[in-house]
Amino acid sequence: MADPWLALEFGADPAERIAQVRAAHEAFLNAGTTPARVRDVVRRSWERSALLDPEATAPVDLADDALDDYRAAHPLARVLPLFRDLLGGIAQDGAHLMAVCDAYGRLLWVEGHPGVLRHAERMNFIPGARWDEAHAGTNAPGTALAVDHSVQIFATEHFVRPVQRWTCAAAPIHDPTTGRLLGAVDITGGDHLAAPQSLALVRATARAAEAFLAQPLDPDVVTVNALGRDEAELRVGGRRIRLGRRHSELLVLLLDHPEGRTGEQLGLDLYGDDRLHPVTLRAELSRLRRALGPELLDSRPYRLRGRVRADFRTVTELLERGDPAGALGAYPGPLLPGSDAPGVARLRRLVDGQLRAAVLAAADPALLAAWTATPAGADDLTAWQTLARALPPGAPRRPLAVARIRQLSSEYDLQHATLLQRPRN
């Protein structure tokens, strides 16, 4: 097959293919074997979904006001009019649905003909439901997120039986600035969607969404990205400005203190008690003002003027709203990880500590796996222990978690510690 992400080869009989894959699905459930005629992307997804009940229903995570607040704050809310422009016709034709999910498979919007929506509601294909593979098995939006690639899932390729009457195509969407996964766009309908056109359509829609997100939000709003990078990047009125290390540190310190800082306070945060250099600091602030523009930086006290959005503040705001999944999705890595400025180091520990505490408290295997994949979480023994406890005994990721626990215990000279020790109250 020229494109392994397409469900059907040219000229294939859909009914025959449905019967072949249904037989393969039953063999997989009964004996754990997967015939070669099942696509690799589907076989691997079935293996990841193997512990799910094949009659399971996707759980609903958010509803009512909590869902409305979450959607309003999500970056893809900006793109919803574009999705409706590009996919609105197909979503209202009486045979299809358009859906948009976040990076954790949580459906944000599901739109289409009322009759089709009623059928989809029976399998909880509704806003607020979790359609990642861990909760809903093989499906286009969940599998597109898992493999970070556009994909079609055809009829009986779905792992959960109640979904096997549907066919869907989905494509992931990334933040054009940071590259982090934001979610996916999906079209769902009948067997006729197993055609190249549906996959091409969602791919083109995802690329259009990323191009739209690359445009400045507002010429009067400054956006700052300082997570997961040693040098901050600003977007001001359509311009992208990459700051040097020292100016990045100053900017982050000013963002952390919107009320303003004196030169002495900035100096202590930047250099520490023993290396306070007022002349050097004034020179750095003068150069930063030239880089930002005089309209963005006040003095006496030093503070930023106007509306400024910063990625690390987005993370803490999401945590304050009780949304660890959204916060982790907005977290590409530690704040200016190469900085040893005392004030930046304190703020970095604060952001990482708050995020870590929220993820551990949630005890969600998907969140824990995502946290342990970050630089801050890769060596977090407690997080790996919590992940191992949260996974059922036969989960594919559990042996990896146990092996990492053993490795970290040895490195930390805790060979005699219980691998899955529960934290003390």
N, C-alpha and C positions, 0 to 999 in steps of 0.2 A: 504494500500500500504506500502510495507516494507520501501521504501525510498521516502519521500514526495517531494524530489527535482527532482524526475524523472517524466516525463510528462505522460507516459502511463503505465498502469498495464500490466503484462504479459498476452498475449493473446487478448488484446483489439484490436478492429477493428479501425484503424486510421481514415477511412472515417466516421464511425459512431461518433467517438469522435469529429472530426472536426465539424460535424453538431450540436452535443449537445452543444459544447462550443460556436459556432456561435449564437445559439439561446439564450444562457445565456448572451452573450456579448450584443446582441440587447436589451434584457430585462434590463440589467444594464444601458445602454445608455438611454433607454426610461423611465424607472421607478425607477432606482437606486437600484433595487433588484438583488441579486446574488444567483442563485440556489446552493444547497448544493453540487452538483456534480462538481462544479468548485473548483480546489485546493485552499487551504488557501493562499499559497504564491502568487497565481495569483489574487485571490479576493482582498487581501490587496494591491497588486500593482495597480489593477484597481482603487481602492479607492484613492490611491495617485495620479493617473493619470487623475482623473475624470474631471478636468478643461481643459484638452487638447482637441483640435478639433480632432475627430477620423479620420480625413483625413489629419492630419498635416504631415509636412515633417521636419525631423531633421535639425536644422540650422547649418551652417558652421561657426565655430569660427575662424579657422586659415587656411591660404593658403600660397602657394609659399614660399618665404624666411622665413616668420614668422613661418610657420609650420616646415620647415627644421631646423631652429635654436632651436625650442622648442623640437623637437624629438631628436636632437643631445645631448641636455643637460639633457634629461630625464633618470632616473636610469634604465628604462627598455630597453634603447638602447643597454646596455651591453648584454642583454639576447636575442636580436633578432636572432642571429645565432642559439641559442638553440631552439627557437620557430620554426625556419625554419627546423632544423634537425628533430624535433619531429612531426611537423604538416605539413611540406612541401609537403609530399606525398599526404596527404588528400586534401591539398589546390590546388594541380595541377591536380586532377583527373577529372576535368570537372564538378564536382557536388557540390563542397564545397568552402568555403572561410575561411581563417584564419584571425582573427582580434585581435588587441591589443589596449586597450584604457587606458587612465590615470585615476586617482582617481575621476575625474569629468565627466567621460563618454565620454571624447573627444577621438575620434579614432585617433591613432597614425599611425598604419599600417594596411592596408587591402590588402591581397594577395590571389591570386588564378588564376584559368583559366580565360583568357581574356573574354570569353563569359559570364561566371558567373559574373565577375566584371562589365560588361556592364549592366546586369540586376540589380545588386545591386546599381549602380549609379543612377538609376531612383528613388530610395527612399533615396538618399543622404547617403548611407552606404559607405562613402568615408573618407579618412584621413582628419582630421580637423573638422569633423562634431560632434555635441554633441548628444550622445546617452544615456545620463542619463535619468531617468524616467521623470524628470521635463520637458524635451524637446522632448522626443521620446516615452514616455509611456512605457508600459510593454515590455521588451525585455531582452534577456539573459544577455548581458554585463551590461546594466543599472540596472536590478533587482539584479544581483549578487553583484553589488556595494552597492545597497540600503540595502540589507539584510546581506551583508558581508558573503556570502555563495555561493558555486557552485550551479547552477540551470539549468534546461532545460526549454525552453519556446517553446511550440508546436503550430504552425499554428495559429488558431483562438484565442489562449491565448494572442497573441499580442494585445495591446490596439488599436493601430493605424491600420486601415484597410489595407493600402497599404503594410504593412509588413506581413500580415497574410498568404501569400503564402510561407513563410519561417519558418524553425525550427532551433533553435540554442541552444547551450550549452556553458556556460561560467563559469569561476572560478576566484575568486579574488586572487591577489598576494600582499603579504605584505613584507615590509622591514624586513629582519631577525634580524636586530639589534634593531630597535626601535619598530617594530610591526605596524607601520603606513601603511595604505592602499596605495599602489602604482598604482593600476589599475587592469585590468582583461584581461584574454586571452579567446578567443571565437572561436568556429567553427560554421559556418552558412551554411545551405543547405536546402534540401528538407525534406519531412516527415520521411524519413528513419533515420534521425538523432535522432528521439525520441526512442532511444534504450539505455540500460545501458552503452554500450561501449563508446558512445560519451561523456557522463558525466564523466565516469572514465578516459577517455583520457585527458580532460581538467583539471581535478583534478590533475592527475599525472604530467601534464605539468606545472601547477602552482607550485606544490611542488618542481619540478626539478628547476624551475626558482628561487625559494627562496633559495634552496641549493646552486645554482650557485652564487647568490648575497652574500651569506655568506662567500664566498671565498675572500681573500684580493685582492683589485684592482691591487696593484703593491707593491712589497716588499719595494720599495723606497718611497712610499707615506704613510704619517701618516694621519689617519682620526680621527676626534674628534667629539663626540656627547655630547653636553652640554645643549640641549633644553629639557625642560620637565623633568629634573632630577637634583637632588641636588649635585650629584657627577659625574664628567665627565668620559667618557669612551674613551680610545684610542685603536686604532688598528694599531699595528706596526709590519710589516713583518709577519702577521699571528697571532701575539700575541694580546690578549685583556688585557688591563691594566685598572683597575678601580682606580681612584685617590681619595684621601681624599678630604674633602671640601676645605681646604686652598690651596692645590696643584691645585685643579680644578679652583679656582679663579685666581691663578697666571697664569695658562695656558691660560685661556680666556683673561686675560689682555694682555698677550704677543701676542696672536692671533690678538687682536684688534690693536696692534701696531707693524706691521711687521718690521718697521724701527728700533725697539729696544727701550728699556726704561732704564733709570738709576735706581739705587737702590732707590734713593730718590723719583723718580716719581712712581715706583712700590709701595713703602711704602705708599705714599699718596693715591694712588688708592685702596690699600688694607686695610689700617687702618684708614685713615683720618688724619686731622691735629693734633688732640690731642693725637693720640695713635701711633705715629711713633716709631718703635722699630727696628733700623738697625741690631742689632745682631740677633734678632729673624728672621728677613727677610732673612739675609744671610744663616741662618741655614735652613730655609724652601726651599730656592732656591737650596741649596746643596742637600737636600733630593730629590727635584724634578728632579735635574740632574741625580741622581742615578736611579730614577724611569724611566726616559725617555731614559737614555743612554747619555754618554758624547758627542756623535756625533750629538745630536738634540738640545742642548742648549748652546749658546754662552754667554759670559759675556763681559762687558765693550763695548757697552751696552749689557744688557740682551736681547736676541732675539732668536727666533726659527730658526733652520737651516733646509734646505731641503724643500721638498714639503709637505704642510700640508693642508688638507681639513677639514673644520669645518662646522657643520650643520647650525649654525646661520649665517655664511657668505654665505652659499648657499641661504638662505631665502632672504638676502639683495641683492644678485646678481640677483635673479629672479625678485625682485621688480624693480631693476634698468633697467631690460630688459622689463619692462611693463607687467609682468606676475603675477598678484595677485593670480590667481588660483593655479599656480605652487608653488608660495611662501607659500600659506596657506597649500597646500598639503605636503610641506616639513617642516611644523611647528607643532611638537607634543606638544608644550607648552612653557612657558617662559624660558628664559635663567637662569640656576641655581637659581630657584625660592626661595630657602632658604637662599641665600647669601645676607648679608647686607653690603658687601664691597662697598664703594662709587663708584669705577670705574665700577664694575660689575652691580650695580644698574642703573647707567647712561646708560650703554650699553643695559641692559634689557629694559629700558623704550624706548630707541631709536628704537630697533628692533620691539617691540610691537607697538610703535606709528606709525612707517612707514607702518607696515602690516595693522594696523587698518585703517589708512588713505586711503590706496589703496583699501581695501575691501569696505569701505563706499563710495568711489568715484565710484566704479564699479556698486554699487546698484544691484548686482546680487543676487536673493533670495537664491540660493544654497550656494554662498560664505558667505552671511550674516548669514545663518543658521549654517554653519560650524564654523564661527567666534564666534557666541554666544554660541556654544558648547564647546569652549576652556575655560580654567581657566581665561584667560585675558579678554574674551568677555562675560562671563556669567553674569556679573554685569554691562555691558556697556549699559546704558539706551539709548544713542543715536543710538547704533547699533540695539537694539530691535525696536526702533521707525522706523528706516530706513527699517528694515525687514518687519514690519507691513505694511508700505507704499508700499513696492515692491510687496507684495503678493496680488492677487486679492481677493475680498470680500469673496468668497466661499472656498478659499484654506484651507485645513485641518490644516495647521500650523498657520494660522493667529489668531485664538482664543488663542492659546498658547502664541503667541507673545504679544497680547493685555493684557493677564493676567499677563505676566511677566512685562510689562510696568507699570501696576497698582501697582504691588508689589514693584518694584524698586522706583516708584514715592513716594509711602508711606514711604519706608525706607529712602529715601533721603529728606523726608518732603516736597514733591512737590505735595501734594494731589490736589492742584488747577491747576496744569499744564495741558495743553492740551495733551492727550495721544499720539496723532499722530502729535505733533507739528513739523512743518518743520523747519530745521535749518536756522538761519538767514544768509544772505549773508555777 
